[in-house]
Amino acid sequence: MSAIRCFNNKFLVTYMINASDSMMLFDMPKEQEKSKFLTNLDLPGIGTIGKVNGAWDEKDLFYGFTSFSHPMTAMKVDLETYA
């Protein structure tokens, strides 16, 4: 696990597997409950996630992505549709 961040009442977990970064999204648990897995967020390919930005109460998440064949690019994810 590389990092855990909170956006739009959800937990974003970034981690590395097989030398490539990945992102998973979990819901924010209510009192005395466990967080539930929501989805794996699709990345453009095998590569590295850069800085992740967003606001606690906004539905959009922004992150940087780069790989050997893909220059650093700002990406956007809607945390309600996961697109």
C-alpha positions in Angstrom: 0.0 0.0 0.0 1.4 3.4 -1.0 -1.2 5.8 0.4 -4.8 6.2 1.7 -6.7 9.4 0.9 -10.3 10.6 1.5 -12.4 12.1 -1.3 -16.1 12.5 -1.6 -16.8 10.4 1.5 -14.7 7.5 0.1 -11.3 6.1 0.8 -8.8 5.9 -2.2 -6.1 3.4 -1.7 -3.1 3.4 -4.0 -0.7 0.5 -4.1 1.9 -1.2 -6.3 1.6 -4.6 -7.8 4.0 -6.1 -10.3 5.9 -2.8 -10.6 2.7 -0.9 -11.6 0.5 1.4 -9.5 -3.2 0.7 -8.9 -6.1 2.4 -7.2 -9.0 1.0 -5.2 -12.0 2.8 -3.9 -13.8 2.0 -0.6 -16.9 3.6 0.9 -16.6 5.6 4.2 -18.0 3.3 6.9 -20.6 4.5 9.3 -20.1 4.1 13.0 -19.3 0.4 14.0 -19.3 -0.8 10.4 -16.5 -1.9 8.1 -15.6 -0.1 4.9 -16.9 -1.8 1.7 -14.9 -2.3 -1.5 -16.5 -0.3 -4.3 -14.2 -0.6 -7.4 -10.7 -0.7 -8.9 -10.2 2.5 -10.8 -9.0 1.9 -14.4 -5.7 3.5 -15.3 -4.5 4.2 -18.9 -2.1 1.3 -18.7 0.8 0.0 -16.7 2.6 2.9 -15.0 3.0 5.2 -12.1 0.5 7.4 -10.3 1.7 10.9 -9.6 0.1 13.4 -7.3 -3.5 12.8 -6.4 -5.8 15.9 -5.8 -9.4 16.4 -4.9 -11.7 17.9 -2.3 -13.4 16.1 0.5 -16.9 17.2 -0.7 -16.3 17.2 -4.5 -17.1 14.3 -6.9 -14.0 14.8 -9.1 -10.6 13.3 -8.4 -7.4 14.3 -10.3 -4.2 12.4 -10.6 -1.0 12.3 -12.6 -0.1 9.2 -14.6 3.1 8.3 -16.4 4.7 5.2 -18.0 7.6 4.4 -20.3 5.4 5.1 -23.3 3.0 7.7 -21.8 4.3 11.2 -20.7 3.0 12.6 -17.4 -0.7 13.4 -18.0 -3.4 14.9 -15.7 -6.3 12.5 -15.4 -9.8 13.0 -14.0 -12.2 10.5 -12.4 -15.8 11.1 -11.4 -16.2 9.4 -8.0 -19.9 8.8 -8.6 -19.7 7.0 -12.0 -16.0 5.9 -11.7 -15.4 7.1 -15.3 
